[in-house]
Amino acid sequence: MKPIDNQKIIIHSAGDALAALSVADEMGVGVTLLSAPGAAAYIGAGVFRDMVAAALEAYPNVEVTAVIDCGDDPGLALGAMRHGIGAVSISNIPEIRAKLSDIADQRGVLVYEKDGPALDLVDMTDPVCAIRAWLCEPESA
């Protein structure tokens, strides 16, 4: 098996973030850490930022994109930008997304487009094992 670079992992806690970065560091790959859907409304941008920062402090060599999901609330996305979040996800009509993207571009923030599958760590009893399996693909013949 060979590692796949920059796979998406949905985290729900600081422990999830640490597990994801520990495996990514071990395998020498980058990851995209996604918050749970709508997390900006219930954990807040500051808590998400701090969870990711703590994991990065432990594993500073891992390339990470951390994305907080702001549901359909542009105000939460703007607040996340003010809290230093580098990437936000928002599900809204194209006109709102376009305006938000303009503001994000001015601040150097990515408006993340959801694409492809992600490993959701909710209720995982052994997140390290799940992440390790997720970050590998079979060698091609």
N, C-alpha and C positions, 0 to 999 in steps of 0.2 A: 504494500500500500504506500502511496505517496501523499504528502500533505497537500491540501488545497488552500491556496492563499486567499485571505480576506472573505471568509464565510461569515454569514450573519447569524448572530446568537441573541435571543431575547432574554434579557436579564431581569430579575425581580428583586435582587438584594445585592448588598456589598459582597456577600459570599459568592454569589453567581459571577460577579465581575472578576473577583480574584480567581475563581476556578477557570474562567474563560481565558484570562491572561496567563495563568500558569501553564495551561496546556499549549496555548499559542506560543509562548516563550520556549517551552520544551521542544516544540515542533518547528520553530523558526518561521512562523507564518504570521500575517496580520489578520485582524478580525474586525468586523463591524458589530458593535454592541448596540442593540436596539432596546429601548425601554418597552415595557408592556404597553399595550394600546391605551391611549388616554392618560398615561402616567403623569404628564405635566399637571393635570388637574388634581391628582390625589397625593403624589409624593413631592411634587414641585421640582422646578429646575435646579435649585440649589442642592437639594438632596441627591438628585441624579448626578449632577456635576461632581459632588464630593465623593460619591460611591466610585465613580470612574477614576477620579484623581487618586484615591487611595490605592486602587488596583494598579494604576500606572506608577505610583511611587514604589510599589513592590516589584513591578516588572517594567522598568523604564525603556527597555529595548524593543518592546512590542509595538508594532504599528497598529494604531487603533483609530477607528472612526466611531464616535459615540453619538447616537441619534435619540433624541427624546421625542416621543409621540405626543402631539398637542391636540389630538382629536380633530374637531372642526373649528377650534377656537383660535383665530389669529392673534387675539390678545395674549393667550398663553405662549404662542410662538414668539411674539415680540418680547415678552417677559423672559423667556428662555435665552434669547439673544442678549438681553441686558445682563443676565447672570453668567455670561461667558460660555454658553453652550455653542459648540461649533457646527452642529447640524440639528435641524428640526424636521419633523414629519408632520404634515397637516393634510387632512382629507377635507377638501372644500371645493367649491366651484372654481373653474379655471381662472376667472377674473380675480378672485381673491388670492389664489395661489400666485398669479402673475405679479400682483402688487406686493405680496409678501416676498417673492423672489427678488424683486427690485431692491427692497429694503435690505434683505439678507446679503445680496451682492455687495452693497455699499459697506456692510459690516464684515465682509469676509466669511459669512455663514452659508452653509450648504442647506438648501431645501431638498431634503432627501425624497427621492421617488421610490416607493416600495416596488420591489421586483424580486421575483423568485422566492424560494423557500427559505425559512429560517428555523433554527433549532430553538424551541421554547423550553426554557429550563424550569417552568412551573411544575412543582410537585416531583421533580427528579430526585430520587433517593441517592443516586451516585452521579452528580453532574460532571465530574471529571471524566468518568468513563464515557458518558454520553457525548461530551464535547470531543474527546479523543476520537471516537468513532465518526462523529460528524465531520471532523477536520481531515479525514482520510478518504481517499478514493482508491479503488483497486487499480493496480498497475495494468496498463493496457498490454495486450499480448503482442 
